[in-house]
Amino acid sequence: MHLIKRYYPFIFIILLSFSCKKKVKLSFEETPIVVGEKEIVDVVSPADSVAPDFRFLKAKLRATVQHSGGVQTFNGNMRWEKGEKIWMSMSLFGIEGVRAWIDSSGVQWIDRINGEHHFLPMDKLASKINMNLDFAAIERLFLGLPAMKDTLPTEVTTSDQWIKWVTNHKNGFRSTAIFNRINNMLVEYNANNAIENRHLSAKYSDARAVGNGWFPFERMVTIDENSSNFKMQMKFSEVVISEELSFPFEITNKYKKVEY
């Protein structure tokens, strides 16, 4: 588990947000519609209209992380009470190594292998990834929706098959979101900060019906920052809307507390 230890906070945020199954060729009209930079309280993307509605959801997945020439694969279980908390368990060779809890206060996780309890407050997590992040934004990422919804796209380009949003954000990022016009799902997302030499690329696929909406079962994310490169690919084997769930997360004195 040492390979992914540095990236625990990022894994919890991107774990359900990005996916890739096959390359697609995108073709758009040459002249985009210029929307402007007006900010509003709520911006609804095409993907919002097809996101599943639920109170409790559980899922199983398998993820592969590549970083610094190393590769590590692990299994994960997730339990989610919408609007309240997200619980995750990550296992390697059938042995649980990490158990995580995400809510409005931040991200905390128990590192069983190293005997540590970590807590990363939401404001510090937001500063680490340079996003105006809160729990609602994390939930949007987990559903495969654009996290930042308080800024209108500066350009909207359409074709028979695709809708493309290009947005300039206050934090220095310029993002591009591409939606499938057939099912409204977000299929590709790119965010680039030229000043900090940071680039995030994400692709989504294998959309399946979950409850009254759609959920992407395969996802891939790539983060390039200066000379560092991080990739994660994951496949969900099960996503189920459930009745009330338990969220076991016991912190004992045997774990050394680590704060950020």
N, C-alpha and C positions, 0 to 999 in steps of 0.2 A: 504493500500500500504506500510505500514511501514516494513513489513516482507522482502520485496525485495529491499528496498531502498539501503541497503549496497551493493547489488549485481547488481545495474543498469549497470555499465560498463561491467561486465561479461555477463549479459543477452544479451546486444546488440551484443557482439561478438559471443556468442554461440547459439544465438536464432535460427539460421537457419542451424547450422552446424552438429548436432548430432541427430540420431534417432534410435528407437527400436520398433519392432512389435512382433517378436517371437524369441525364443531361437533357435540357430542352432548349430549343432555339426560339428566342423571343423576337417578335417583329412588331414595331409600333408605327403609328403615324408620324410623319416627320415633324409636324408642327404641334408642340404641346400647348395645353391650355394653361396660361399663367394665372394662378390663383391669388398670389400675393403673400404677405407675411403676417397677416392679421392673426392674433392669438385669440382663442375662445376657450371656454371652460371645458367643453366636451367635443371631441372629434370621433365620429364613428366610422371605422374602416369597413370595407366590404366583408372582411372576415368576421367582424363582430356579429353580423346577422346570422351566422351559421355555427357559432360556438355553442356547445351543449350547456344546458341549464341544469344545475344540480345543487344539493346541499352537501352530500358525502360522495366521494369517489375514491376508488382504490385501483392500483395498477401494478404490473410486473414488467420489468425491462432488463435488457442486457446492454452494457455500454463498453466501448473500447476507447481508451485515451492514448494519444501519441504525443510525446514531448521529449525534446533533447535526444532523439534517437531511440528512446525507449517506448515500449508498448505494453499496456496493461488492460486487461478485460475484467469486469466485475458485474455481478448481478445486483439488481435493486428492486426494492418494494416501496411503494408510496401509498400514503393515506392522506386524504385532503378533506377538510371541512371548509367549504368556500366562505371567504370573508373572515375566517378566523385563524386557521393554522394549516401547515403542511408538515407531515412527518415522513421521514425517509430512512431506509435501512440499506446499507451497501455491504455486500459480501464478496469474499474472494475464496475460492475453493471450498465453498459451503460454510465458511466461517465469517460471522458478522464482524466487520472491522470498524464501521462507522454507523452511528445512529444520529439523525439530525432532526431539528425542530425549527421551523420558520414561522414567525408571526410578525405583528406590527412593530415589535421591539427590535427585531433583528434576526440573525441566524446564529444558532448554537448547535454544537455537535459534540458527541462523545467519541473520542478516539480510543477504542478499546485496546488496540495494539500497543499504543504508547502511554496508556493510562492518563489521558488528558481530557478535560472538559473545556471547550473553546466557546467564547461568546463574542460575536462581531455585531455591534449595534448597527441599526439600519443607516444612520447618517454616515458612519465610517465605511460601510459597504458601498454606499452611494459615491463617496469620494474616491474609493479604490477603483471603481469602474467608470468614474466620471459621468454618472447619470443621475438625474433627479428621480431617485428610486424610492418607492415605498412598497408596502405589501400588496396593494392593488396592482402595481406594475408587475411585480413578480408573478402574481396569479395570471395576468395577461400573457406573460412569457410562457408560463407553463401550458397555457391553452393554445399557443401558437399564434398569438395576436401581437401587433406592434405594441411595445411597452409604453412609448411616449405618445400620448393622445391629446396633449394640450397645445399642439401647434398644427395649424393647417399646412398641408403640403404647398410648396411654392410652385410646383408644376405637376400637372396631371396629364398623362398621355395614355391613350386608349387604342385598342385594336379589337378585332372580332373575338380574340381569345384572352387578352390580357389587359389589366389596368396597372399603370405604373405611377407611384407617388414618389416625388423627389422633395425632400424637406431639409432645410437648414436649421439646425438647433442651436440654442444659445450656448451650449457647452462646447461648441467648436466642431461638432460632428455634422456631416452631411450624409443623410440616409436615403436609401432607395428601397422601396417596398413594391413587390410585384405580386398581384393577386390574379387568380384564375377566374375569368368571367363566367365560367360554366358552373362552378360550385362556390365561388367567392373566397376560397381558401388562400391564405398567404403561402406562396410557394418559394419565394426568394427574398432575402433581406440582406442589405449591405450597409455598413456604417463606416465612414472614413474620417479620421482626424489627421489632416496633413501636417499640422504643426507638431503634434506629438508622435507622428509616424506610427499611428495605431489604426488597424483595420480589422473589422469583424465581418465575416461572410457566413451566411446561413442559408440552408435550403431545406425544404419540407416536402414530404411525399407520403404515399400510402394512406390517404385520408379514408377513414372508416366511420360508419355511423355509430355514435355513442349517445344513447338517450335520444333527445330531440335535435341533436346537432352532429357536427363532424369533428374528428380528432385526428391529427397526423401521427401515424404509428412509427414512422421512420424519420430520423433527424440527424443532421450533421452540422457542426459549427467549427469554424477555423478562426483563430485569433492570431494576428501577426502584430508584434510590437517590437520595433527596432529589429534586432536580429533574432528575436525569440519567436517560436512558432508552436501553437497549441491546437490540437485537433481532437474532437470528440464525436464519435458516431454511436447512435443508439437505436435499438429496435424494441418496441413494446410488444409483448406477447399477450397482454391482457389489459384492458381498460374498462372498468365496470362502475356504473352508478349504483351506489349501495345504500342500505339502511344505515343507521347510526353505527359508527366505528369507534374502537378504542385507540388511544394514542399513547402507548407506554414509553415513558422517557424519564427514567429514574437516575438522579445524580447522587452518588454516594461520596463519602469522604476519601475513598481510595483514588479518586480522579483529581489530578492536579489542575487547578483552574488557570486558564490562559485567557487574558483579556487583550483587546486591541485598542 
